[in-house]
Each structure stands twice: as structure tokens, then as C-alpha cells.
């Protein structure tokens, strides 16, 4: 069934201090969510966002959480269940990106661990904290996982990030299928695979043929709508769907030539990332 609104639902958003996460939380507040739970490691940004959303009339609960750490996830989830209750809508939005170097030029191996922990493992561990109650319940529930088009098509200078998003996409869609096979039709998983978004995370990255940098509101509006509808996969923009289809049809050398020509393989050449 489709979910017309999250009114009366309890919503948890990770990476909620800024960017997409903040916008997702605002959507929940404006639709009348019963409670909106904000997770982020950025304590100052988290407090500011909580104040803003409370002023909009939201019942806001904020938790400083390091989603790269299993213990932090477990402690925060236990606190949420105790203080807020079971979660109906989970938005796994928190993410990290490292890039602009070839893999063999990696000097900080901790970046590999952190990227995989936040982008791949955290959505799994966080979902495992709340999904059993969703399954056991009878009300409409949703899990929205923000992956990336980097999980659809390989891209140089972001190999670890791509690996983390391939993992997130494979896991997310597999859980969706499991829920369908088990007959838990009231719980739906939506995976979103956007290209570069204008959040600051991808400063310096370049759009490519017919593929400009996406605006945050566009991504959030589409993701939110498709999540409520229960659609399994959202790929933004249409060129990413085309690139994925072509990648699956062409021999590898022709695929590489095509993606190189349209600019995909050079989109991270001048990446700098968010300024500290």
C-alpha cells in the first residue's frame, strides 16, 4: 500500500544536522510526524537544526551518534526505543566521501575503514535495530536508504566510495526482496541512487553530459515521494539509468570509451570535498 503521509508516524533521520538529512527531517515535521528523531555526529549543527524544527512545531529528539561505531549506534537506538518508542520511518542518509586520488595513492587507510563503516555497515546496523519492530507491527513502515549512482557505474578516483555504495545498494535491495518474499507487505524499502548533489560534500566534482549537479530539494522531494509510494529504486537523473543500461549491454572497452567520452570518468578530477 502507498503511504499518503507520515502524519502520526515516528521518523528517524541519520546525518540530520545539515544537507539532505535536515531537509528530510523538515519534510517529516511539515507532514505532522508524531516524533522526529535526529542523529548526527555534529553536535553544534544538530542542536541548531533541532531548534529550527521545534520552532516549526515538531516533536524533536536529538542524539549525538557516531554511526561509524557499532556501540554508538546500539546505545542511541536503545535510548530511542526507551524515550520515543518504535520507529515507523527510517531514513539512512548519513554518508561520507573521499576521493580525487587513485586507489594506490591512498595514504590514510583509516579513510577506507571509515567510508565503509558509514556508507555500508551503518545502514545495516541501524536498520537491524528498528526493522524487527517494523516487521512485527501492522502499520505501514518504510526504510529509505540513500545510496549513490556510484553504486551503479564504476568511477575512477572514488573507488572506495563506489565500493561502499555498491555494497549499500546490494544490501538494501536484497532486504526489500526478503520482506516481499516473507509477506511483510506493510514494510517497504526504497533505495535512492543520485549523482552528485549540491550539498558541499561533492565540491569540485563536475557534472557530465546532460547530467548537471543535482539540487538538494529535487533529490529530497523525489526520494520522499517515492519512499511513501513504496517504490523500490530511485535513480537520479535519467542519464544515470541510461549509463547503467549501457554499461550492462556494451563490452567493457566500449563501455569505458562511452563513459569516458561523456565525462563520467573525469567527473572527480577536480574534487575537493566540503571545506572544514
MORA-V375587 format. One record per residue. PSI is psi in degrees with one decimal (* if undefined). BURIAL is # if it has 16 or more other ideal C-beta (glycine too) atoms within 10 Angstrom, else .. D_LAST is the distance of its C-alpha to the last C-alpha in Angstrom with 2 decimals. Layout:
psi:PSI burial:BURIAL d_last:D_LAST
psi:PSI burial:BURIAL d_last:D_LAST
//
This chain:
psi:150.9 burial:. d_last:43.09
psi:154.5 burial:. d_last:40.56
psi:110.1 burial:# d_last:38.59
psi:-33.0 burial:. d_last:38.96
psi:157.9 burial:. d_last:36.56
psi:10.8 burial:# d_last:34.48
psi:130.3 burial:. d_last:36.36
psi:-4.6 burial:. d_last:37.45
psi:158.4 burial:# d_last:35.16
psi:124.0 burial:# d_last:32.53
psi:134.7 burial:# d_last:29.19
psi:130.5 burial:# d_last:26.23
psi:126.8 burial:# d_last:22.85
psi:155.1 burial:# d_last:20.08
psi:41.9 burial:# d_last:16.42
psi:-2.1 burial:# d_last:17.80
psi:-28.0 burial:# d_last:15.15
psi:179.1 burial:# d_last:14.05
psi:-142.0 burial:# d_last:14.95
psi:-41.0 burial:# d_last:18.18
psi:-44.4 burial:# d_last:18.65
psi:-41.9 burial:# d_last:18.82
psi:-38.8 burial:# d_last:21.22
psi:-44.7 burial:# d_last:23.33
psi:-38.5 burial:# d_last:23.70
psi:-39.1 burial:# d_last:24.71
psi:-43.6 burial:# d_last:27.29
psi:-42.7 burial:# d_last:28.73
psi:-46.6 burial:# d_last:29.09
psi:-24.0 burial:. d_last:30.73
psi:-2.7 burial:# d_last:33.14
psi:32.1 burial:. d_last:34.26
psi:143.6 burial:# d_last:32.91
psi:-35.9 burial:# d_last:34.57
psi:144.4 burial:# d_last:31.34
psi:119.8 burial:# d_last:27.69
psi:126.0 burial:# d_last:25.71
psi:125.5 burial:# d_last:21.91
psi:133.6 burial:# d_last:20.07
psi:155.6 burial:# d_last:16.38
psi:-17.2 burial:# d_last:14.49
psi:95.1 burial:. d_last:12.32
psi:-42.6 burial:. d_last:15.08
psi:-48.5 burial:. d_last:14.13
psi:-36.4 burial:# d_last:13.46
psi:-44.8 burial:# d_last:16.56
psi:-43.0 burial:. d_last:18.69
psi:-43.7 burial:. d_last:17.92
psi:-39.4 burial:# d_last:18.83
psi:-41.0 burial:# d_last:21.86
psi:-45.7 burial:. d_last:23.07
psi:-45.2 burial:. d_last:22.90
psi:-31.1 burial:# d_last:24.73
psi:-38.7 burial:. d_last:27.23
psi:-23.5 burial:. d_last:28.08
psi:-4.4 burial:. d_last:28.98
psi:9.6 burial:. d_last:31.45
psi:148.7 burial:# d_last:29.79
psi:95.2 burial:. d_last:30.65
psi:135.5 burial:# d_last:27.12
psi:122.1 burial:# d_last:26.41
psi:140.8 burial:# d_last:22.94
psi:128.8 burial:# d_last:22.10
psi:114.5 burial:# d_last:19.09
psi:132.6 burial:# d_last:19.43
psi:99.6 burial:# d_last:17.89
psi:-5.7 burial:# d_last:19.46
psi:-9.2 burial:# d_last:19.07
psi:122.0 burial:# d_last:21.75
psi:-40.1 burial:. d_last:25.28
psi:-41.6 burial:. d_last:26.25
psi:-40.9 burial:# d_last:23.52
psi:-48.1 burial:# d_last:24.63
psi:-42.5 burial:. d_last:28.25
psi:-43.3 burial:. d_last:27.97
psi:-40.1 burial:# d_last:26.12
psi:-41.4 burial:# d_last:28.60
psi:-40.0 burial:. d_last:31.52
psi:-39.7 burial:. d_last:30.32
psi:-46.3 burial:# d_last:30.02
psi:-36.2 burial:. d_last:33.51
psi:-41.0 burial:. d_last:34.90
psi:-28.0 burial:. d_last:33.37
psi:-38.9 burial:# d_last:33.08
psi:-170.9 burial:. d_last:35.28
psi:147.8 burial:. d_last:35.16
psi:137.2 burial:# d_last:32.61
psi:-35.7 burial:# d_last:34.07
psi:117.3 burial:# d_last:31.07
psi:124.7 burial:# d_last:28.18
psi:103.7 burial:# d_last:25.12
psi:90.8 burial:# d_last:23.17
psi:-26.2 burial:# d_last:20.02
psi:136.8 burial:# d_last:17.17
psi:165.4 burial:# d_last:15.76
psi:149.2 burial:# d_last:13.35
psi:137.5 burial:# d_last:13.48
psi:140.9 burial:# d_last:13.51
psi:-163.2 burial:# d_last:15.44
psi:27.4 burial:# d_last:16.63
psi:153.7 burial:# d_last:18.87
psi:153.9 burial:. d_last:22.36
psi:-40.4 burial:. d_last:23.00
psi:-9.5 burial:. d_last:24.94
psi:2.0 burial:. d_last:22.11
psi:125.0 burial:. d_last:20.06
psi:-24.2 burial:. d_last:19.40
psi:96.5 burial:. d_last:17.56
psi:-19.6 burial:. d_last:20.05
psi:-27.1 burial:. d_last:18.15
psi:-34.9 burial:# d_last:15.96
psi:-49.9 burial:# d_last:19.34
psi:-42.8 burial:. d_last:20.31
psi:-41.2 burial:# d_last:17.18
psi:-45.9 burial:# d_last:17.31
psi:-38.0 burial:# d_last:21.01
psi:-45.1 burial:# d_last:20.80
psi:-43.6 burial:# d_last:18.51
psi:-30.3 burial:# d_last:19.88
psi:-54.1 burial:# d_last:23.46
psi:-39.2 burial:# d_last:24.63
psi:-47.4 burial:# d_last:22.93
psi:-34.7 burial:# d_last:24.74
psi:-51.3 burial:# d_last:27.91
psi:-40.0 burial:# d_last:27.75
psi:-44.7 burial:# d_last:26.72
psi:-37.5 burial:# d_last:29.44
psi:-25.6 burial:. d_last:31.93
psi:-31.2 burial:# d_last:31.46
psi:-21.0 burial:# d_last:32.50
psi:-39.4 burial:# d_last:34.48
psi:-40.0 burial:. d_last:37.69
psi:-34.9 burial:. d_last:38.19
psi:-44.9 burial:# d_last:37.60
psi:-41.8 burial:. d_last:40.24
psi:-25.0 burial:. d_last:42.62
psi:-178.2 burial:. d_last:42.41
psi:-12.3 burial:. d_last:44.16
psi:158.8 burial:. d_last:41.80
psi:130.5 burial:# d_last:39.64
psi:154.5 burial:# d_last:36.31
psi:146.0 burial:# d_last:33.38
psi:121.2 burial:# d_last:30.54
psi:115.6 burial:# d_last:27.94
psi:121.8 burial:# d_last:25.82
psi:106.0 burial:# d_last:23.01
psi:-130.7 burial:# d_last:23.35
psi:154.5 burial:# d_last:22.84
psi:-16.9 burial:# d_last:25.07
psi:-14.6 burial:# d_last:23.74
psi:-1.0 burial:# d_last:26.11
psi:-37.7 burial:# d_last:28.97
psi:130.2 burial:# d_last:28.76
psi:149.6 burial:# d_last:27.48
psi:128.8 burial:# d_last:24.86
psi:158.7 burial:# d_last:24.03
psi:14.9 burial:# d_last:20.65
psi:39.8 burial:# d_last:19.66
psi:-42.0 burial:# d_last:22.56
psi:-41.6 burial:# d_last:21.05
psi:-45.5 burial:# d_last:19.35
psi:-43.4 burial:# d_last:22.73
psi:-42.1 burial:# d_last:24.56
psi:-36.2 burial:# d_last:22.69
psi:-30.4 burial:# d_last:23.45
psi:-43.2 burial:# d_last:27.03
psi:-45.3 burial:# d_last:27.48
psi:-42.4 burial:# d_last:26.19
psi:-46.7 burial:# d_last:28.48
psi:-43.2 burial:. d_last:31.46
psi:-48.6 burial:# d_last:31.19
psi:-47.2 burial:# d_last:30.71
psi:-31.2 burial:# d_last:33.66
psi:-40.8 burial:. d_last:35.79
psi:-39.7 burial:# d_last:35.40
psi:-46.8 burial:# d_last:36.42
psi:-40.1 burial:. d_last:39.54
psi:-44.6 burial:. d_last:40.33
psi:-40.8 burial:# d_last:40.32
psi:-44.2 burial:. d_last:42.60
psi:-36.1 burial:. d_last:44.94
psi:-3.3 burial:. d_last:45.22
psi:17.4 burial:. d_last:46.13
psi:69.1 burial:# d_last:43.25
psi:-14.2 burial:. d_last:43.09
psi:-9.8 burial:# d_last:41.54
psi:122.6 burial:# d_last:38.22
psi:144.3 burial:# d_last:36.41
psi:130.0 burial:# d_last:33.29
psi:129.3 burial:# d_last:31.37
psi:129.8 burial:# d_last:28.93
psi:129.3 burial:# d_last:26.69
psi:86.3 burial:# d_last:25.71
psi:160.9 burial:# d_last:23.76
psi:-159.7 burial:# d_last:22.50
psi:137.2 burial:# d_last:19.10
psi:145.2 burial:# d_last:17.99
psi:69.7 burial:# d_last:16.21
psi:-9.9 burial:# d_last:13.52
psi:-27.9 burial:. d_last:10.37
psi:-33.5 burial:# d_last:10.62
psi:31.3 burial:# d_last:13.01
psi:132.0 burial:. d_last:11.88
psi:-21.9 burial:. d_last:14.36
psi:149.1 burial:# d_last:16.82
psi:140.1 burial:# d_last:20.24
psi:165.1 burial:. d_last:22.89
psi:-170.2 burial:# d_last:26.30
psi:119.6 burial:. d_last:29.93
psi:17.6 burial:. d_last:30.49
psi:83.0 burial:# d_last:27.07
psi:167.9 burial:. d_last:24.54
psi:131.2 burial:. d_last:21.03
psi:148.3 burial:# d_last:21.91
psi:146.9 burial:. d_last:21.23
psi:-45.7 burial:# d_last:20.05
psi:-37.9 burial:. d_last:23.27
psi:-45.4 burial:. d_last:25.42
psi:-44.7 burial:# d_last:24.04
psi:-44.7 burial:# d_last:24.24
psi:-47.8 burial:. d_last:27.68
psi:-45.7 burial:# d_last:29.11
psi:-43.4 burial:# d_last:27.76
psi:-45.1 burial:# d_last:29.00
psi:-46.4 burial:. d_last:32.36
psi:-32.7 burial:# d_last:32.93
psi:-47.1 burial:# d_last:31.96
psi:-34.5 burial:# d_last:34.58
psi:-17.1 burial:. d_last:37.06
psi:17.3 burial:# d_last:36.54
psi:137.4 burial:# d_last:35.91
psi:-34.7 burial:. d_last:34.86
psi:130.4 burial:# d_last:32.59
psi:120.6 burial:# d_last:30.52
psi:123.1 burial:# d_last:29.42
psi:133.7 burial:# d_last:27.56
psi:-164.0 burial:# d_last:28.65
psi:-28.0 burial:. d_last:32.22
psi:-28.6 burial:# d_last:31.43
psi:-36.8 burial:# d_last:29.70
psi:-40.7 burial:. d_last:33.00
psi:-47.1 burial:. d_last:34.84
psi:-37.4 burial:# d_last:32.76
psi:-43.4 burial:# d_last:33.30
psi:-45.2 burial:. d_last:37.01
psi:-39.3 burial:. d_last:37.42
psi:-31.4 burial:# d_last:35.67
psi:-17.4 burial:. d_last:38.22
psi:-37.5 burial:. d_last:41.16
psi:149.6 burial:. d_last:40.73
psi:154.3 burial:. d_last:41.37
psi:-43.1 burial:. d_last:38.19
psi:-39.5 burial:. d_last:38.76
psi:-37.7 burial:. d_last:39.33
psi:-47.8 burial:# d_last:36.35
psi:-41.0 burial:. d_last:34.11
psi:-44.7 burial:. d_last:35.76
psi:-50.8 burial:. d_last:35.24
psi:-30.5 burial:# d_last:31.55
psi:-41.3 burial:. d_last:30.93
psi:-41.8 burial:. d_last:32.94
psi:-9.6 burial:# d_last:31.24
psi:-3.6 burial:. d_last:27.79
psi:-43.6 burial:# d_last:26.46
psi:-3.8 burial:# d_last:26.34
psi:9.5 burial:# d_last:24.31
psi:-18.5 burial:# d_last:21.80
psi:9.2 burial:# d_last:18.96
psi:-34.1 burial:. d_last:19.98
psi:21.1 burial:. d_last:17.22
psi:135.5 burial:# d_last:14.43
psi:-30.0 burial:. d_last:10.88
psi:175.7 burial:# d_last:9.09
psi:134.5 burial:. d_last:6.33
psi:140.1 burial:. d_last:3.78
psi:* burial:. d_last:0.00
//
